[in-house]
Amino acid sequence: MKTEKASILIVEDEPKMRRLLELQLAEEGFQARIAADAETGLQMLGKESFDVVVTDLKLPGMSGLEFLQAVKRVNADLPVVIMTAFGTVESAVDAMKAGASDYVLKPFSLAELVLVVRKELASHQLRQENRDLREALGRRYEYKNIIAKSDKMQAVLALVERVAPTNSTVLIGGESGVGKDLVARAIHEHSQRAKGPFVKINSTAIPETLLESELFGYEKGAFSGATTSKPGKFEVANNGTLFLDEIGDVPAAIQVKLLRVLQDREFERLGGTRTLKVDVRLVAATNRDLRAALEEGTFREDLYYRLNVVAIDIPPLREHKEDIPALAQFFLEKFARESGKPAHNITPAAMKMLMDFHWPGNVRELQNVIERAITLSTGSTLDVADIHIDTARRAHVESGSAVLPEGMSMEQWEEELLREALKRASGNKSQAARALGLSRNALRYRLSKMGVPDPPDKD
């Protein structure tokens, strides 16, 4: 399926909006068909083939939600994008639960809608091609340094297989420690850019004041101490891949420059006037819910849609525990080889201990546990006594004690936690945010929402 020949069904009862959407999508190269109500739309679906449906949520007769449910009964795989003028998250969430692929809130820009449609076409094509390939070949995907015996991780690698040869921007989601960096590297190594550089940068590891110069470089004299010019990560990654980890923590001012690079592939160094052109594929990762960040106003909606062309969500380890034995063996052999110790095995009792744990730190925590066991062990077989994992966190939660301190509301307790974290971090918001498991922007949002003074950075 080629995007320029994709067929889009538009269901909108307002004539001017219906005509405007038809013209805009046709101008973008789509074959646009229109219907004034849900009943007409269903009749057209029965006679013609469509690649995406765009429908208003409020329609005469059958509602947009009822229409969505009817479409899913006809074709469960057909992407449906909801338009709603109510501006309420609840109505959009109900539509997503009923099977909508995405939604846009009126008033929206036509460019935004086109981006959403293109994303749904790309995602649908990847799912279809992956399903066809798996059914035809029954293939098991294998990538260096990635253990994926489970169906959930095989589904992740199937997406990597399909998206890697393209130039599409990829947004990798998942909790900390699931291996987002390994998936990003796999995408690069199996792409047409594999011979080019793979450059990684973690936005939370760099103070906000330095992040812009790290990404885009700076000219001599741009700031105090800039005695020479320096290229940024985008220049270093030219003709290759830039992996931007923790994209959800990027400050708003830098989000604007990122959007420009993604749209126009050009930027200026800090303190410079010369426009630089780059050919870089961006792979971004986040452990945050960027949808929530959109609602908080801490992340730009237009940047979100530019990043979220193809989304790959990596499940937490607790959801694919069948991979634990292979992961444990992989780490055993790796650390035994690095430490010069004899090849290690693991007893069934020790393996059961690993399988029963909930792994809040995911694969990274498992790796650390195995490394510690190898380092301190004296024999060639790891047993229960060699495995040291922190079960106190779960025991504390399950102890049955009161969740909140006596006499305090949740809001009061949260405010107290924020104040204490800032106090312990000596006012350093980045450090306080890490201690609380929040992003810097999320911390600022909570401070402003609760009326707590937002002290200047001491980063």
C-alpha angles and dihedrals in degrees: 000000000000119000094226091060096041115130117228124193113208117198110189128142097203106087099210093048090045092053093044092053091046092053095044095049091045090051089053089058100262127130099241122199123181139210128183096211143016095257091057090045092055091050090053091048089055092054105033139041118242132185099203135012120212113192139170114239093223111060135156114259108355109036123236091252092053089047090052091052091049091050090052090052089054096042118001092189097053110111114236122194116199125214116198131178095192094085091214120134090211095066092048092047091051089053092049090050089052091055107276113151096212143336141220125205119226127270092049132154118252089233089059092052091049090052091051092049092049091049092051091048091051093046093046091049092050092049092048095047092045092050092048092048095048092047092048099044106018084221126185113209121224126188130177113267093001118110110204115160095136125085091240094056091042087057089054092051091046088060090047089052092054100040099041097077092051129076094232119136111249129208113201116199132189145107122292112283099024094114105260091153092055091052091048091052091048090054090052096045092052095045133090086257094061092115090052126079125288107211122187127196129174111208093203093055092061125064113249091244091060101036095084093052091046092054101038104020127228141248126239110280094017089128140350109300096021095124093156137024118263131193118232130228093271091059092044090051094050111143088010141066130291114204110201109191122201093017089171090071096056110120119248095250092056091044087065092055092045090054090052092051091050093047103038103013090229139104144154127246117247107279092010135112101196114102113229124205121212137180103213132149111218121214111182131189135195139175090198131089100250090192088063089047088055090054090048090051093236096115128050115245094213091052090048092057091046091053098040097066091121118012122202115188117196113207121231116257092251088066095055104033091153086080093060098087093051092043092049092050091048092053092043092057093041097052094038089055093046094047095045092237124140117274109283132221128191127226121238090245092054091047090051088053089054092046093050096051118096096222104213088181091051122205093344091058091048090051091052092049092052093045091052091048092051092046095052100033121106100193136055095251126064116222134180091277090059094054114086115183129162106249092160093090094059093040090054093051093046096044092097094235121141114286095216127044111261114273096015130110121221090253092051092048092049091050090050091051091051093049093047093048091051091047093051091046091050090239096310102141095194092054092044091050092052091050090053095043091244135122119249091249093049090051091051090048092053092047092053094042093054095042093245111150112256103223120210117271118268093188 
